[in-house]
Amino acid sequence: MHRLIVTLAAVLLFTGCAGEAPPDISQDPASEAPDPAQPAPLDDTDPLDDDGADETTGVIYATLPLLDADEVAFLAKLNAYRRSLGKPALRASVALTHAANFHSKDMAVNDHFSHDSSDGTTFGPRVKRYYGYNTAIGENIAFGYQDAAAVFTAWKNSPGHDANMRGDYSVIGISKVLDADGTPYWTTDFGGFRDAILSAGVSTILSNAGFESTSITANVDHAAVRTLQRWHTYASGGGTATRRAGSQEAGSFGLRTVDVTAGKSLATQVVRAAAGVRYEVSARTRHVSGASQQTLYLDFLRADFTRISVVTANTGTATTWATTSVLADAPSGTRYVKILLYAGSGADAASTHDWDTVKLTAR
């Protein structure tokens, strides 16, 4: 009976147009444990909001690393599956997306289906060219599956590949590349350390975008922020930066920044970032009183948190809620992005503003 089932399965797999290769996941999944002799990477972040409320689907990003509609759809299916098992969603890693893109292109161009590269480089060193952290990594590959649903089902039905999809990872890279005949080659690379992420599948990569959580650290000026994924507030000279009811457009809370002539007030959040990625920060703002505008900063930082470049946008003085936004490509050397909501206009220019729904996308 077992032999008959195998034979029938083989017949079914190989039916199709003449000369057309069947879909294949025959390569065993790859994985590699961290080196116990080396230190683990420092997780200096607060947890990302991960309740699924900000999930989106079908988003296509036009800048590199490219995630097309099928790749975003695969991420959505995988995260729905993980949540059904009580596991946290995976985020799209910039570095692992580069690693997956490289391998899918290598397989497609060279008609080569293996976890090893066509030049003989093995899985671990290849991935770590892009994602050089001492943490667990894994990889699934496939070819011939035309869409996200098909490749997801094939991997889910294969115990080893399914183990990678259910694994204790935090980030993923996804790539689907077509060869000259239109055959798709898929790579998913998994990692245990959350590096710079893309906003594929989520509306923002900031935490506590609407100030609904009390997870805010007070009395830390923007230049001193080192804990990632967390708002920090600071005020001087009589100014205030306060999470409060009544300062929101949505939800139950917003942030009010009050600038007086002798000081400043601000809120800061820093996240990991990567050069070559397009970042856009937007905020809903409302002018409450005073003569001056306030300012939204998108600040690109080096590994030592010093500034490379900054772009800004003024909030305006509209007393109804409006969107303030700024967009820029991260320059070479970028390791972090700092978002700064700033009130500090100098003498005789005091103002009060409300802020809500601060979002950062990375595409």
C-alpha positions in Angstrom: 0.0 0.0 0.0 2.8 2.5 0.9 4.6 1.8 -2.4 1.4 2.3 -4.4 0.8 5.7 -2.7 4.3 6.8 -3.5 4.0 5.7 -7.1 0.7 7.5 -7.5 2.1 10.6 -6.0 5.0 10.5 -8.4 2.6 10.2 -11.4 0.6 13.1 -10.2 3.6 15.3 -9.6 5.0 14.9 -13.1 1.9 15.5 -15.1 1.8 18.8 -16.9 2.9 20.4 -20.2 5.7 18.6 -22.0 9.1 19.8 -20.9 7.7 21.6 -17.8 9.4 20.8 -14.5 7.2 19.9 -11.6 7.2 22.0 -8.4 9.9 20.9 -6.0 10.7 21.3 -2.4 12.9 18.1 -2.3 15.9 19.9 -0.8 15.8 19.4 3.0 15.4 22.7 4.9 18.6 24.2 6.2 19.2 25.5 9.7 22.2 26.6 11.8 22.5 27.1 15.5 24.4 30.1 17.0 28.0 29.6 18.0 28.1 29.2 21.8 31.6 30.5 21.9 30.5 33.9 20.6 28.3 36.5 22.3 24.7 36.7 21.3 23.6 40.0 19.7 22.3 42.6 22.2 18.5 42.9 22.1 18.2 46.6 23.0 14.6 47.0 22.0 11.3 47.1 23.6 8.8 44.6 22.2 7.0 45.6 19.0 3.3 45.9 19.1 2.2 42.5 17.9 -1.5 42.1 18.3 -2.2 41.9 14.6 -4.3 45.1 14.6 -2.0 46.9 12.2 -1.8 44.1 9.6 -2.2 45.0 6.0 -2.1 42.8 2.9 -1.4 43.2 -0.8 1.1 46.1 -0.4 3.6 46.3 -3.2 6.8 48.4 -2.5 8.5 49.9 -5.5 12.0 50.4 -3.9 14.6 47.8 -3.0 14.7 45.4 -1.3 11.6 44.6 -3.4 8.8 42.7 -1.9 6.2 42.0 -4.5 2.5 41.1 -4.0 3.2 37.3 -3.7 6.0 37.8 -1.2 3.8 40.1 1.0 1.0 37.6 0.6 3.3 34.8 1.8 4.2 36.8 4.9 0.6 37.4 5.7 -0.2 33.7 5.3 2.8 32.7 7.4 2.0 35.1 10.2 -1.7 34.1 10.3 -0.5 30.5 10.7 2.0 31.4 13.4 -0.7 33.3 15.3 -3.0 30.3 15.1 -0.2 28.4 17.0 0.2 31.1 19.6 3.5 32.3 18.1 4.5 35.9 17.4 4.5 37.3 13.8 7.7 37.5 11.9 8.9 40.9 10.5 10.5 41.3 7.1 14.3 41.8 7.7 16.2 44.1 5.3 19.3 42.0 5.6 17.5 38.6 5.2 15.5 40.0 2.2 18.8 40.8 0.5 20.1 37.3 1.4 17.0 35.6 0.0 17.0 37.8 -3.1 20.6 36.8 -3.8 19.9 33.1 -3.5 16.7 33.1 -5.5 18.4 35.0 -8.3 21.4 32.6 -8.2 19.2 29.6 -8.5 17.1 31.0 -11.3 19.9 32.3 -13.4 22.1 29.2 -13.0 19.4 26.5 -13.1 20.7 25.4 -9.7 18.4 24.1 -6.9 20.3 23.8 -3.7 20.9 25.5 -0.3 24.5 25.9 -1.5 25.2 28.7 -3.9 26.2 27.9 -7.5 29.8 28.8 -6.6 29.8 26.3 -3.8 29.3 28.7 -0.8 27.3 26.9 1.8 24.1 28.1 3.4 25.5 29.6 6.6 28.3 31.7 5.3 26.1 32.9 2.4 23.3 34.2 4.7 25.8 35.7 7.1 27.3 37.9 4.3 24.1 39.9 4.8 22.9 39.0 8.2 26.0 38.7 10.4 24.5 38.0 13.8 25.3 35.1 16.1 21.8 33.7 16.2 19.9 30.8 14.9 19.1 30.9 11.2 17.1 28.7 8.8 16.1 28.5 5.2 13.4 26.9 3.0 13.7 26.8 -0.8 11.3 25.7 -3.6 10.8 26.1 -7.3 7.8 25.8 -9.6 5.1 27.1 -7.2 3.4 30.0 -8.9 2.0 31.8 -5.9 2.2 32.3 -2.1 -0.6 29.9 -1.3 0.9 27.0 -3.3 4.4 27.3 -1.8 3.1 27.9 1.7 1.0 24.7 1.5 3.8 22.7 0.1 6.2 23.8 2.9 3.5 23.4 5.6 2.9 19.8 4.5 6.6 19.0 4.7 7.6 18.4 8.4 11.1 19.9 8.2 10.1 23.0 6.2 7.1 23.4 8.5 9.4 23.3 11.5 11.3 26.3 10.1 8.0 28.2 9.6 7.0 27.5 13.1 10.4 28.1 14.6 11.5 30.5 17.3 12.6 33.1 14.9 11.7 36.9 14.9 12.5 37.9 11.3 12.4 36.6 7.8 13.5 37.4 4.3 11.3 36.3 1.3 12.2 36.2 -2.3 10.5 34.9 -5.4 12.5 35.2 -8.7 11.4 33.9 -12.1 13.9 32.1 -14.4 14.0 32.7 -18.2 11.1 30.3 -18.7 9.0 31.9 -16.0 9.6 29.2 -13.4 9.5 30.7 -9.9 12.4 30.1 -7.4 11.5 30.8 -3.8 13.8 31.4 -0.8 12.8 32.2 2.8 15.6 32.9 5.2 14.8 33.0 9.0 16.7 34.7 11.8 16.5 35.0 15.5 17.6 38.6 15.9 15.4 41.5 14.9 17.6 43.8 12.8 16.4 46.6 10.6 12.9 45.7 9.3 10.7 46.6 6.4 7.1 47.6 7.0 5.7 44.9 4.7 2.5 43.7 6.2 2.2 46.3 8.9 1.3 50.0 8.9 4.3 51.2 11.0 7.6 49.9 12.4 7.3 52.3 15.4 6.0 51.1 18.7 3.1 52.7 20.5 2.2 54.8 17.5 -0.9 56.3 19.1 0.5 56.7 22.6 -2.1 54.3 24.0 0.5 52.5 26.0 2.1 53.9 29.1 5.4 52.4 27.9 7.0 55.9 27.7 10.2 57.0 29.4 10.3 60.5 30.7 13.2 63.0 31.1 15.5 61.7 28.4 16.6 64.2 25.8 16.8 63.0 22.2 20.6 62.8 22.0 20.7 60.4 25.0 18.1 57.8 23.7 19.6 54.3 23.4 16.7 52.0 24.1 15.0 51.3 20.8 11.3 51.0 19.9 10.1 53.1 22.8 9.0 56.8 23.1 11.1 59.0 25.3 9.9 62.5 26.4 11.8 65.5 27.6 11.0 69.1 28.5 12.9 72.1 29.8 12.3 75.7 30.8 8.7 75.1 31.8 7.7 73.2 28.7 5.9 69.8 28.9 5.5 66.7 26.8 2.6 64.7 28.2 0.5 61.6 27.2 -3.0 62.7 27.9 -6.7 62.0 27.2 -8.1 64.8 25.1 -5.0 65.2 22.9 -6.0 62.3 20.6 -7.7 62.0 17.2 -8.3 58.3 17.6 -8.2 56.0 20.6 -8.1 57.3 24.1 -4.8 59.1 24.4 -2.5 61.4 22.4 0.6 63.5 23.1 0.6 67.2 23.9 3.8 69.2 23.6 3.9 72.7 25.1 6.7 75.0 24.1 7.4 78.0 26.3 9.8 80.8 25.3 12.5 79.6 27.7 12.7 75.9 26.8 11.7 73.0 24.6 9.6 69.9 24.7 9.9 66.8 22.6 9.3 63.1 22.1 11.8 60.7 20.5 11.8 57.1 19.3 14.8 55.4 17.7 14.6 52.2 15.5 17.1 50.1 13.6 17.5 51.1 10.0 19.5 50.3 6.9 21.1 52.3 4.1 19.2 52.4 0.8 15.8 51.9 2.3 13.2 54.6 1.8 11.7 55.8 5.1 8.6 57.9 5.5 7.3 59.3 8.8 3.9 60.7 9.2 1.9 62.1 12.1 -1.5 63.5 12.8 -1.1 66.9 14.3 -3.3 69.7 15.6 -2.3 73.2 16.6 -3.9 74.1 19.9 -2.5 77.6 20.7 0.4 79.9 20.3 2.0 81.6 17.4 4.5 79.0 16.1 4.6 75.7 14.3 6.3 72.6 15.7 8.6 70.2 13.8 8.7 66.5 12.7 12.2 65.2 12.3 13.4 62.1 10.3 17.0 61.8 11.5 19.5 59.2 10.1 22.2 58.0 12.5 25.4 56.1 12.4 26.2 53.1 14.6 27.5 55.5 17.4 24.2 57.4 17.2 25.8 60.5 15.6 23.8 62.3 12.8 24.5 61.6 9.2 21.6 63.7 7.8 18.2 65.0 8.8 15.0 66.1 7.0 12.2 67.9 8.7 8.6 69.1 8.1 6.7 71.8 10.0 3.3 71.0 11.4 1.6 74.1 10.4 -1.0 76.0 12.5 -4.2 74.3 11.5 -6.5 73.9 14.5 -8.1 70.8 13.0 -6.3 67.5 12.6 -4.0 67.3 9.6 -1.1 65.0 8.4 2.5 66.1 8.6 5.0 63.8 6.8 8.5 63.6 5.5 10.2 61.1 3.3 13.9 60.3 2.5 16.2 57.5 1.4 18.6 56.4 4.1 22.2 57.4 3.2 25.3 55.2 3.4 26.3 54.3 6.9 22.8 54.5 8.3 22.2 52.1 11.3 19.3 53.9 13.1 16.5 56.2 12.3 15.4 58.7 15.0 11.9 60.2 14.9 11.6 63.4 16.8 8.4 65.4 17.6 9.9 68.8 18.5 8.6 72.0 20.1 11.3 74.6 20.7 10.9 77.7 18.6 12.8 80.3 20.7 11.8 83.6 22.3 8.3 84.9 21.8 7.2 81.8 19.8 5.5 79.6 22.3 3.0 77.0 21.1 0.9 74.0 22.1 0.3 71.1 19.7 -1.3 67.6 19.9 0.2 64.6 18.2 -1.4 61.2 17.4 -0.8 58.2 15.1 2.9 58.6 14.4 3.8 56.0 11.7 7.1 55.1 10.1 7.3 53.0 7.0 10.4 51.4 5.5 10.1 50.3 1.8 
